[in-house]
Amino acid sequence: MADTWQHIPILAQDIANLLLQNKSGYYLDGTLGLGGHTKLFLSRLDYNAKILGLDKDAKAIKFAENKVADHRLITRQASYLQASEILKELNWPLLDGALFDLGLSSYQLDDATRGFSFLKSGPLDMRFDNTKGTTAADLVNTLPADKLEYIFRTYGEEHQSKKIALIICQARRETPLKTTTDLANLIEKHIPRFGKTHPATRIFQALRIAVNEELETVSKAPKMLKDIIKPGGRAAFLTFHSLEDRIIKQAFKEMEKTGAWRLVNKKLINPSPEEIKNNSRARSAGLRVIERVL
Ligand SMILES: C[S@@+](CC[C@H](N)C(=O)[O-])C[C@H]1O[C@@H](n2cnc3c(N)ncnc32)[C@H](O)[C@@H]1O
C-alpha cells in the first residue's frame, strides 16, 4: 500500500473543539479512513482516553493503525451501525463523542483498483468493503433501465438519467461493462461535456451511493445515537452533498423536539475559503453537531 496516500481531515480543528469535552473520555470515530481526525483528537486527549475507530475498508484500517500508532486507538473493520454492539463487547461506557465523516476518502478515489474514479481505469467495483456485496458492475449490467434511471436521478441528481440508463442497457447487450473506463467512455461518447465537468461525474457518485447503500445507512445512524452517547456527550456528522445533509438535518430536528437532544450549531458549519483553497474536497462539506441532554 502506498504510504504517500493523503487525506486531509476536513474541519478538523472545529470538530475537535466541539467534540472533545472530556480529555480522558471515550470516543468513536465511525469512519476512521486514514485516521486524520483521530490523530488530531488523540493529540488533544489525555493518556487514558480511548477512541474506537471503525471502517468498512480493511486497507484503510491498516493504514490508519500504522499512521496513528497509539495504544489509545482500538480498531475494528465494521460499519458504524455496529458501534453499539462493539462497544458492549469492549465493555466500554457510553461515549463522550462520536464522529461520522461520510462518503469516501481521497485514497479510495486515487486507488484505481477500487473502481471509484472515472479518471483511472480499474474494475467497476466501488464497494467500501470489497470483500462482500454488490459491485457497481453488478448494478449496471443487471438492473432494469428504470431502476438505473432512479439511481442516477435520485443519488446523482443527473438530468439525463433516462437517456444514460438506456444507453447502458443497449451497450451491455453487446458486451458487459467491466471497467471504470468502459462506463466513462460510453457516457462521454453520448453525453456532451458541460464545462470542465466529465459527463460521468454524477453517474459515478450515484453508483457509489447505491453500491454502499449510503443513504439508507446514514438514515439509521441518528437513531443509534441514544445507544452509544452519554448524557452531555456529542455526535458530529460531516456530510458532502445535500442528500446526506437533508437526512441529518431532519433527523436532528426530530431529536431536538423530544427534549433529549440539543443542536450545538443551528446553522450548517462550512469550511473557510482558505481551507477549500488548500483542499478541494472540503468544498461541499458541512458539519452538524448534536448534544444529548437527557
Ligand atoms: C471521508 S473518509 C474518512 C476520513 C477520515 N476522517 C480521515 O481523517 O482520514 C470516509 C471513510 O468512511 C468509510 N465508510 C463509509 N461508510 C461507512 C460505514 N457505514 N461504516 C464504516 N465506515 C464507513 C469509508 O470506507 C472511508 O474510509
The ligand as an SDF file (V2000), in Angstrom:
LIG
                    3D

 27 29  0  0  0  0  0  0  0  0999 V2000
  -14.2070   10.5980    4.3470 C   0  0  0  0  0  0  0  0  0  0  0  0
  -13.4350    9.1300    4.8070 S   0  0  0  0  0  0  0  0  0  0  0  0
  -12.9370    9.3940    6.4560 C   0  0  0  0  0  0  0  0  0  0  0  0
  -11.6330   10.1260    6.5710 C   0  0  0  0  0  0  0  0  0  0  0  0
  -11.1120   10.2860    7.9900 C   0  0  0  0  0  0  0  0  0  0  0  0
  -11.9850   11.1080    8.7920 N   0  0  0  0  0  0  0  0  0  0  0  0
   -9.7140   10.8240    7.9860 C   0  0  0  0  0  0  0  0  0  0  0  0
   -9.4960   11.9350    8.5060 O   0  0  0  0  0  0  0  0  0  0  0  0
   -8.7990   10.1490    7.4700 O   0  0  0  0  0  0  0  0  0  0  0  0
  -14.7810    8.0760    4.9920 C   0  0  0  0  0  0  0  0  0  0  0  0
  -14.4350    6.6540    5.3830 C   0  0  0  0  0  0  0  0  0  0  0  0
  -15.6350    6.0650    5.8540 O   0  0  0  0  0  0  0  0  0  0  0  0
  -15.6850    4.7210    5.4510 C   0  0  0  0  0  0  0  0  0  0  0  0
  -17.1000    4.3560    5.4950 N   0  0  0  0  0  0  0  0  0  0  0  0
  -18.0920    4.7060    4.6620 C   0  0  0  0  0  0  0  0  0  0  0  0
  -19.2700    4.2040    5.0890 N   0  0  0  0  0  0  0  0  0  0  0  0
  -19.0180    3.5530    6.2500 C   0  0  0  0  0  0  0  0  0  0  0  0
  -19.8290    2.8310    7.1860 C   0  0  0  0  0  0  0  0  0  0  0  0
  -21.1350    2.6920    7.0120 N   0  0  0  0  0  0  0  0  0  0  0  0
  -19.2330    2.2980    8.2670 N   0  0  0  0  0  0  0  0  0  0  0  0
  -17.9000    2.4250    8.4660 C   0  0  0  0  0  0  0  0  0  0  0  0
  -17.0770    3.0730    7.6060 N   0  0  0  0  0  0  0  0  0  0  0  0
  -17.6370    3.6330    6.5110 C   0  0  0  0  0  0  0  0  0  0  0  0
  -15.0310    4.7120    4.0980 C   0  0  0  0  0  0  0  0  0  0  0  0
  -14.5140    3.4190    3.8140 O   0  0  0  0  0  0  0  0  0  0  0  0
  -13.9320    5.7730    4.2630 C   0  0  0  0  0  0  0  0  0  0  0  0
  -12.7180    5.1850    4.6370 O   0  0  0  0  0  0  0  0  0  0  0  0
  1  2  1  0
  2  3  1  0
  2 10  1  0
  3  4  1  0
  4  5  1  0
  5  6  1  0
  5  7  1  0
  7  8  2  0
  7  9  1  0
 10 11  1  0
 11 12  1  0
 11 26  1  0
 12 13  1  0
 13 14  1  0
 13 24  1  0
 14 15  1  0
 14 23  1  0
 15 16  2  0
 16 17  1  0
 17 18  1  0
 17 23  2  0
 18 19  1  0
 18 20  2  0
 20 21  1  0
 21 22  2  0
 22 23  1  0
 24 25  1  0
 24 26  1  0
 26 27  1  0
M  CHG  2   2   1   9  -1
M  END
$$$$
